[in-house]
Amino acid sequence: MKTKGNHTNKWIETTIPLTLNPGKTKQLYLCRAQAKILAFANNLLPFKTQVSSALNFHHLVYKRFKYLGIHSQVQEAVQRRVYSAKRARTFHQLPMEFNFPRSGNLTMSTRGNPIVKISPLKQRIALPISRDGGWRRVEEQMKGGWTAHSCKVFKHNRSWVMHLILRKALPPTQEVEGTIGVDVGRKIMAAITVNHPSFALVEQYLGKDLAWKQHQFQTRRAVLQQYAAQGDKRARRALIRLRKQEKHYVQTRCAQIAHEIVCLAALTRSAIIIEDLKYLRRLWTIQATKGNWGGKKIRRSLNRWSYSLFHDTLTRIAQLHQIPIVIVLPHYTSQTCSHCGKRSKRSRRTRDLFSCISCRFTVNADRNASRNLSLLGQLKLGLPFFNAWSSYLPFPCERRTLCSSVSLAEVCSTTSYGVMSSSVPVD
Ligand SMILES: [Zn+2]
C-alpha cells in the first residue's frame, strides 16, 4: 500500500493479486500481445538518449510506433515505464498495464461472475477472474469505499496473474491539541512521548525486540552462508526461507507498533511527529564513515530498510485514521536538553544516557530526543508551548527557555533549535 498525490488531493493505493482463467484462444492472444509490447519496449530504448524529458520522449516516439496497433493508453504506459527505468539495457519481461476505464474495465458477466475486460491491442477481450481469497478481499475493499483504478497483467509460472490496483481518497485530517514525538532509534524501534495539556504524560519504548531478533537472524544467516558457499543446497534453500521469515517478522512488528502509536494519537487527539528519514540516513552515513559508530559491524546492524518500512507503515496507518503526520528535521534533537533547552555535545554522555551540562537533568537519550521532537511538532503546528514532563520534576530550572518564539522558518532551516529564547515562563 502506498500513499501518493499532492497536498490538496491525496489518495492511497493498494494492490491485490488475482488469478485469471483465460481459455486457450485468449491465452494465445495474450501471449502475442505481450511479445509485441516487450518488443516495442526494447525498440524504444535507443531513443531515450535523444531527449531530456518524458514529454519530449512521448512526442518523439508515439507517432513512430503507432502502426504497431497497441492500444494508445497501453503504449503510453510502456513509454513512461521505459523512460523512468534509468539503467535498463533490455527488458526481459514487462507487465501490461491497463487503466480503467480507458483500456480496461472490471465488470460482472451475465451469470454474475467477475471478469476483467482489457485491450492490449485494438481488440478488447474479457478474462474471467478466479473467485479466490484475493477476489473476496477486493469485494470487501469495494464496500469500504475503494475503487478499481488500474491493473497489471502478466504471466507467472504458467498462469496469468492480474495485479489489481485500488484507490481511495484520503479524508481530511482531524484537529489536534497535542503531539506525539516518535524517535526512531537503533536499539529501540520507537521511543514515544505523548505531550498533551489535558492528558497524563505517556512515554513508551516500542519494538525493543526488533534489534535483538534481527541480530539473531543475522547470526543464523552467517552460519548458513558458510555452508551455502561450500555448495550445500539445503543451506541455500534455508537461506531463502530465513530471508522471508525475517521480512515477515519485521513487517508484522512495524505494523503493530504503528497501530499502537496511532491508537494513542486518536485517543489523545494528537499529531504524530517523526523525523525526516532522508536526513537520518545522511547523518548515519557520516557517523559510520567517521568511525564513530564502530565501522562495519554497526553499519550492518543499522538495517536501514526496516526504518524506512516503519516510517512508511506509520504514515499510511496514520493517514487511514485521519491523524496528521508532521515531518521535522531532527537537527540537534539528541544534543538538546528537553528540560532547559541547552544544547551541547557534552550532554550526550554515552549512546544511551543524556545528562544536561547546565541543569543536570538526566534522562535516557532516546526519550530525550522524542520529547524534543514533540516540542518541535508543537512549534510547526502552531500549538501553544507545553511540556508535560516539567511538572514531574522535583527541581525548578531557571534556564528553562521555550521554543515558542522561534519562527517556523527557523525550524525548517538548519540550526535553530538549540538557540531558544524565553517568552512564556513555566513554573
Ligand atoms: Zn538542561
Boltz pocket constraint, residues with backbone or C-beta under 6 A from the ligand:
constraints:
  - pocket:
      binder: B
      contacts: [[A, 337], [A, 338], [A, 339], [A, 340], [A, 341], [A, 342], [A, 356], [A, 357], [A, 358], [A, 359], [A, 360], [A, 361]]
      max_distance: 6.0
